[in-house]
Amino acid sequence: MRAWGFKANGGPEVFEWIERPTPQPGPGQVLIEVGHAGLNFAEVQHRRGEFGAPDGADGYDVPGLEVAGTIAAVGDGVGGLAVGDAVAAYLPSFGGYAEHVLAEAAFTRRTDGLPSAVAAGVPCVYPTAYGVLFDAARLTAGETVLIHAATGGVGSAAARVARLAGAAAVFGTVGSPGKQALAAELGYDALFRREDFGDVLLDATSGRGVDIVLDPVGGRVRRQSLDVLAPFGRVVVYGDLARDPDWTVDAWDLWKHNKSLAGYSIRDLSRRDPARLGDYLARALAELASGELRHERPTVAPVADVRDVHRRFEGGDTSGKTVFSFA
Ligand SMILES: NC(=O)c1ccc[n+]([C@@H]2O[C@H](COP(=O)([O-])OP(=O)(O)OC[C@H]3O[C@@H](n4cnc5c(N)ncnc54)[C@H](OP(=O)(O)O)[C@@H]3O)[C@@H](O)[C@H]2O)c1
């Protein structure tokens, strides 16, 4: 089988189309023939070396956290999944940019009629959206939410999930003014420029601020997010897009102003609460297939364009979900 991998960290040019033996599933695993693979910011970080140097057996790392495709083989002890099933899978150990990939059955669910290109963008994105909103932020109906990097994969999914959960208002921030026009299409009450969101958000909420801020950006944006919290508001930290040096949280400030800071990591969840992750994946696929959650049409790019797509994605130029096609 073929895969897009890299044997040295660097820019998008490090990707190579490599040949590897098709793996066989071990106990608890399935082999998936990949139809589409989701593109996530984590793969940019992986390629750059933020997860360490490549250490695959052949010297290459193959990135890719989420795929949709067809089960080609089933390992011992796997129940409820069979050869030929259309499935989507979260891949905590990467490998999705490949014609075939091994997935843990615990993180593999049938897609129930959802198109493969849509399903491929679900397994990492939606459990993250549910996790940041329901587990880390403890969202309840009637609360207000601010989402940084609002038009990206996780951001736009979280906006839809928050609406479905009964959020009273959902605001977002974006890096370029052109993206503000996407507010209505993505279901936001308003999108603000990230560079000066504080005062505008306070104006929009009559000075109260919001109950929840979702922050994958960090640095200055993270610090300012604490300043726009309503009493008992929560900032959820789940990424480091800005690569700003972090600051030391002042516990005194949290205590004296009724604020909370929470964190979310899907990787940690996959190790310590795999059942919850599997349940979230099943829930997302069901809510999307039934239409309860509206799904956007993803941007589909041939996997042969991986270098160009990574280049555009890394510059923050894209919005919504992008998936690679293996057809
Ligand atoms: N902790 C977890 O478990 C978990 C799981 C999944 C994803 N994440 C994190 O969530 C974030 C979003 O991931 P995603 O895959 O959905 O990507 P994405 O949001 O589709 O892409 C990144 C978006 O973030 C914005 N952005 C803000 N600052 C940026 C910067 N310095 N460089 C590039 N883009 C920047 C860009 O739009 P604008 O600048 O216009 O806003 C861009 O569209 C990432 O930080 C990722 O690591 C964390």
The ligand as an SDF file (V2000), in Angstrom:
LIG
                    3D

 48 52  0  0  0  0  0  0  0  0999 V2000
   -6.6680   19.2440   22.6280 N   0  0  0  0  0  0  0  0  0  0  0  0
   -7.2570   18.4410   21.7600 C   0  0  0  0  0  0  0  0  0  0  0  0
   -7.6640   17.3280   22.0810 O   0  0  0  0  0  0  0  0  0  0  0  0
   -7.4520   18.9160   20.3470 C   0  0  0  0  0  0  0  0  0  0  0  0
   -8.1270   18.1210   19.4130 C   0  0  0  0  0  0  0  0  0  0  0  0
   -8.3190   18.6190   18.1210 C   0  0  0  0  0  0  0  0  0  0  0  0
   -7.7890   19.8750   17.7780 C   0  0  0  0  0  0  0  0  0  0  0  0
   -7.1090   20.5850   18.7240 N   0  0  0  0  0  0  0  0  0  0  0  0
   -6.5700   21.9140   18.4230 C   0  0  0  0  0  0  0  0  0  0  0  0
   -7.6050   22.7250   17.9640 O   0  0  0  0  0  0  0  0  0  0  0  0
   -7.0770   23.6950   17.0870 C   0  0  0  0  0  0  0  0  0  0  0  0
   -7.8960   23.7000   15.8230 C   0  0  0  0  0  0  0  0  0  0  0  0
   -7.6100   22.5000   15.1390 O   0  0  0  0  0  0  0  0  0  0  0  0
   -8.2850   22.1880   13.7350 P   0  0  0  0  0  0  0  0  0  0  0  0
   -7.6760   20.9060   13.2800 O   0  0  0  0  0  0  0  0  0  0  0  0
   -9.7330   22.3180   13.8220 O   0  0  0  0  0  0  0  0  0  0  0  0
   -7.6430   23.2920   12.8140 O   0  0  0  0  0  0  0  0  0  0  0  0
   -8.4070   24.4930   12.1420 P   0  0  0  0  0  0  0  0  0  0  0  0
   -9.1190   25.1770   13.2530 O   0  0  0  0  0  0  0  0  0  0  0  0
   -9.1700   24.0300   11.0180 O   0  0  0  0  0  0  0  0  0  0  0  0
   -7.2290   25.4000   11.5580 O   0  0  0  0  0  0  0  0  0  0  0  0
   -6.6310   26.3600   12.2290 C   0  0  0  0  0  0  0  0  0  0  0  0
   -7.4690   27.6630   12.2190 C   0  0  0  0  0  0  0  0  0  0  0  0
   -7.0530   28.3640   13.3520 O   0  0  0  0  0  0  0  0  0  0  0  0
   -6.8750   29.7180   13.0590 C   0  0  0  0  0  0  0  0  0  0  0  0
   -5.5910   30.1650   13.5990 N   0  0  0  0  0  0  0  0  0  0  0  0
   -5.4650   30.9220   14.6930 C   0  0  0  0  0  0  0  0  0  0  0  0
   -4.1910   31.1700   14.9460 N   0  0  0  0  0  0  0  0  0  0  0  0
   -3.4830   30.5480   13.9970 C   0  0  0  0  0  0  0  0  0  0  0  0
   -2.0840   30.4440   13.7300 C   0  0  0  0  0  0  0  0  0  0  0  0
   -1.1800   31.0490   14.4840 N   0  0  0  0  0  0  0  0  0  0  0  0
   -1.6960   29.7080   12.6800 N   0  0  0  0  0  0  0  0  0  0  0  0
   -2.6120   29.0930   11.9040 C   0  0  0  0  0  0  0  0  0  0  0  0
   -3.9510   29.1450   12.1110 N   0  0  0  0  0  0  0  0  0  0  0  0
   -4.3620   29.8920   13.1470 C   0  0  0  0  0  0  0  0  0  0  0  0
   -6.9760   29.9090   11.5360 C   0  0  0  0  0  0  0  0  0  0  0  0
   -8.1050   30.7200   11.2580 O   0  0  0  0  0  0  0  0  0  0  0  0
   -8.2130   32.1990   11.7600 P   0  0  0  0  0  0  0  0  0  0  0  0
   -6.8270   32.6890   12.0550 O   0  0  0  0  0  0  0  0  0  0  0  0
   -8.8730   32.9710   10.6860 O   0  0  0  0  0  0  0  0  0  0  0  0
   -9.0530   32.1440   12.9910 O   0  0  0  0  0  0  0  0  0  0  0  0
   -7.2060   28.4970   10.9790 C   0  0  0  0  0  0  0  0  0  0  0  0
   -8.2870   28.4290   10.1100 O   0  0  0  0  0  0  0  0  0  0  0  0
   -5.5930   23.3480   16.9110 C   0  0  0  0  0  0  0  0  0  0  0  0
   -4.8370   24.1040   17.8120 O   0  0  0  0  0  0  0  0  0  0  0  0
   -5.5300   21.9070   17.3340 C   0  0  0  0  0  0  0  0  0  0  0  0
   -4.2600   21.5410   17.8140 O   0  0  0  0  0  0  0  0  0  0  0  0
   -6.9230   20.1350   19.9760 C   0  0  0  0  0  0  0  0  0  0  0  0
  1  2  1  0
  2  3  2  0
  2  4  1  0
  4  5  1  0
  4 48  2  0
  5  6  2  0
  6  7  1  0
  7  8  2  0
  8  9  1  0
  8 48  1  0
  9 10  1  0
  9 46  1  0
 10 11  1  0
 11 12  1  0
 11 44  1  0
 12 13  1  0
 13 14  1  0
 14 15  2  0
 14 16  1  0
 14 17  1  0
 17 18  1  0
 18 19  2  0
 18 20  1  0
 18 21  1  0
 21 22  1  0
 22 23  1  0
 23 24  1  0
 23 42  1  0
 24 25  1  0
 25 26  1  0
 25 36  1  0
 26 27  1  0
 26 35  1  0
 27 28  2  0
 28 29  1  0
 29 30  1  0
 29 35  2  0
 30 31  1  0
 30 32  2  0
 32 33  1  0
 33 34  2  0
 34 35  1  0
 36 37  1  0
 36 42  1  0
 37 38  1  0
 38 39  2  0
 38 40  1  0
 38 41  1  0
 42 43  1  0
 44 45  1  0
 44 46  1  0
 46 47  1  0
M  CHG  2   8   1  16  -1
M  END
$$$$
